Amino acid sequence: MAKRLGGTGSGTRALLLDAAERLLLSEGYAAVTSRRVAADAGVKPQLVHYYFASMDDLFLEVYRRRAEQGIEGFVRAMEVQRSLWTVWRFGSDLRAGAFNIEFAALANHRKTIRDEMARYARRFRKLQLDAIAGILADYGVSRAVCPPVVALLAMTGITQIMAIEEVLDVADGHVETVRFIEDLIRTVEHDHAVTGSRGPG
């Protein structure tokens, strides 16, 4: 008989998820134990297992919650301003990069987490790719000049590299790289605003 778990809408459950995410970001996934999570949330340790069948289930819910928030936030941001700036600003959050790095490390040891990360990554990649392809088409930038997938990977990949290096306290070239990308986006956006739709290519 399956173990009865606490409700998904519980405030205590949300506190446990918040605590697990804080620990993961501040100390790494290895620090996320049932006792540490309970202590951080200010509840009894047994409540962790009342709401989550295992620590893997807790990790999965932490990841799903952040991933869903990210997808919803990206969709809303694109509805407000459909531009390269939005893609870049949304993807250049180093805190989000650090979150993904910790989960990528955890996924090396947990197949269920790796599979879930891959599922969300494919879903989010499609949203981003569709957005950037449409933006570049609106700007008159041909796929031959700038393939949308290359533009997307360049922006998101740089963020991931910088997030990793921030952990190592190595930031050489970060300021210059961000400035270069933002100057490039500024130029493309300006050219689009001036010409209406036609850009290079």
Steps between C-alpha positions, in 0.01 A plus 500: 500500500637840401599739773255786552669835440411851609305725264679686224331827595630498856684802635740270683585324174578837341726588796691174451546569129622853576744368759636233267555756226677740736734227621571382149595849384701594806679174579444261209276200452700283745382726783135428422416232757167442669634630833656813348189577296273456802723716718513776240122485456444497878304174505551147631720271284228238456290751310746486211406136445134573559495730198762326284539124456878535463770765473499446124131595499586815694775589250265435208236731643756774567614476139151479350381802696792716387478371141127572475553848645775558245289391206201706614723802561658473156160478327373804691817698430477427128136610498605833652806556278587261219864585443858376522535706818232291666664173396839619626384655826288200584783259428784694663386448860809349666295381797291287265823379343634392839173316569531305176866420564417344836223294347722393212753373754225319690364353175829319443398273789120498463349375173148615587625853555708491183196389299283774651762766431526384140122514459479857626812602308349382171173677578669827594748480210210478254332807650825697487587383151157582360522844658846586376430361152193722473687806628789457256254446215319821596834681496581368154797297619528190285565156646815479288643811667393404852341159562251544787631196688855641490383837633308328777783267603747787493290703743403218734838327481687812602275535801567142607876548468489819705287330767756220532787747520319711760502193726877475447542874563640540149341792319765604250333628185146483632437873494649536153299206366171629637578846361581354156178299483286788621664742256431251219136461603470876534631543143261241357202644688593853392534398134162332517340808656650725231427282196170360618576135426795454272834415653822343375474189282 
